[in-house]
Amino acid sequence: MRTLTLWLTDKMATKGIPIVASAVKPKVNVAAIDFGTTYSGYALSFRSDFIKDPMKIVANQWHPGASRHTSLKTSSCILFRPDQTFDSFGFEAEDKYAELAIDEQHLDWFYFKRFKMLLYENKTLTRATMLNDDKGLQMPAMKVFSESIRYLKDHLYETCDHKNLGLRRDETHWVLTVPAIWDDTAKQFMREAAMEAGIDSNNLSLALEPEAASMFCKYLPVERVEGVSGQVISCFAPGKKYLVLDAGGGTVDITVHEIQRDGTIRELYKANGGPWGGTKVDETFLQFLADIVEPGVFEAFQKQHTDDYLDLMREFEVKKTSITTNLDQKVTIKIPLSLHDTYSHMKGREFRMSLSSNPGLKDKVTMAGDKLRLQPETIVSFFEGTCQKIVSHLNDIFSKRETQGTDTILMVGGFSESQLLQEAVKKAFPQKRTVIPIEAGLAVLKGAVIFGHNPTVIASRVAKYTYGIRCCQPYDPSKHPEEKMIIVDGKVFCDECFDKHVTEGQEVEKGMVFKEKRYIPLSRHQLSSNVHVVTSDRKNPKYTDEPGCKVLGEVVVDLSGIEHYRDRGYVVKMIYGNTELGVEARVEHTGQVLQASFDFLG
């Protein structure tokens, strides 16, 4: 059933004159949350410190398990009790869940790990979307995300109170990091999750992860950057072009920037990337083990011995960071006794027999007691597929007309600390300089704080899609197909027309508006108008049902305050170029501002 909401007139409220949003008021304090697929953390900066030294950023130190080591991020895990109330987050959640699993008391608890990828993978995301935990138990995804953000927010406040830092909650602006390759639906989901967690929407910004990392590196002292010599990091000099490769746990975000004369940053090519983060290496390792022990055994081990499975993955996480291209000795991984027992119980023979009976593993894997010993080339192979996909995608980016003259690759994100990925990139692009900050894994988090203080440094971005509105136009038999003809109140219209606002690949200045568009409700009795926002991967779509088109959501405009139908012609102003879409609406004849909001989540 079609919803008839509005029709587009030929008259425009403005004639294509770009309108740019006004300056942003400086923030007193900025707190950032980097909510990652594998690890999460927060950081804080006071305005007075930022003015003197933008790099004076405070981050919390976490203690993983019983280890004496400290980490500036904690694990992205959250644990809920059987009644779905919050219990713990991070390393604490990992440890408690492992303890519960030892006594087999974990079966009705909800344990979620690496769940951020849902927002990238789910193309039908709504507020009611459910999330599966490691056992298949379900909870509302909105609650899982909001409770995670709430924990990090409250932990920051409690830490500041404990250290007497004098942080005032009402003077704190929050920044939440999101991958640049996320669509507008996922961004709205994260904003609403943060609001549900107690963060005022007026005190919240979303920062695109590669942009935040770029801002962090722009302020880095030269001695804290690998691959740089001299007094300055020359890739941040005016006129220079560089590619940001943000390789995280779940996704790889790529964007290409150019430094302007005034020091601001211009995006040259639309943000892109894919699901090629460090967790893909983990998946390859798990598949390798599953192949060794034969179908069904490893799955049974995961379910019946969850504590040992968690320990195995923790050990691999540690081993993974030490793998290099010049590895010249075997890598040892301890196999839990429970996996040996599970194999023996299900197959009727010892675990080591699975190695001798598999000719494909000869000279690649051996057993020494309860330890699995992998040849260097075997464990290096776990990285190859992911690294090859990243390099192939970079090759494609560098072939574009817009990226010509880009001579530097800036590697940031936790997975960029992998020497294997670093070497793969350097080998594939020897003519380009590869720059890696010492704190590559913290670049996004600390850069998000800087972004919060100075969001206007990103001068322009490139539209990832063609954006428009679904509308009706007066029917013209010479150009409109007959099957799209509809009659409303005796008037003939063409339905499902794509009224284009911004074209895919178009450079858009921050806060810019292109052509305010005038619409009129189709019915005299409408108290609200639902303007359908549509995207396309094509530059010039004509109709909203063409291949490549997607209804992103709605702009809901409140018309209840307008008395006369003759005044119901209204102007919609879509604001592009920021990290999130913006919208304004007003009555054309009176200038009355109308309440308008996006709803991309249904």
Secondary structure, DSSP 8 states (H G I E B T S, - for coil): -----EEEEEEESSSS--EE-------SEEEEEEE-SSEEEEEEEEHHHHHH-TT--EE--B--TT-S--BSSEE-EEEE-TTS-EEEETHHHHHHHHHHHHTT--TTSEEEES-TTHHHH-TT--TT-EEE-TTS-EEEHHHHHHHHHHHHHHHHHHHHHHTT----GGGEEEEEEE-TT--HHHHHHHHHHHHHTT--GGGEEEEEHHHHHHHHHHH--GGGEET--SSS-GGGSTT-EEEEEEE-SS-EEEEEEEE-TTS-EEEEEEEEEES-STHHHHHHHHHHHHHHH-TTHHHHHHHH-HHHHHHHHHHHHHHHTT--TT--S-EEEE--HHHHHHHHHHHSS-TTHHHHT-GGGTTTEEEETTEEEE-HHHHHHHHHHHHHHHHHHHHHHHTSGGGTT--EEEEESGGGG-HHHHHHHHHH-TTSEEEEETTGGGHHHHHHHHHHH-GGGEEEEE-SSEEEEEEEEE--TTTS-GGGEEEETTEEEEEEEEEEEE-TT-EEETTEE---EEEEESSTT-SEEEEEEEEESSSS-SBTTSTTEEEEEEEEEE-TT---GGG--EEEEEEESSSS-EEEEEETTT--EE-EEEE---
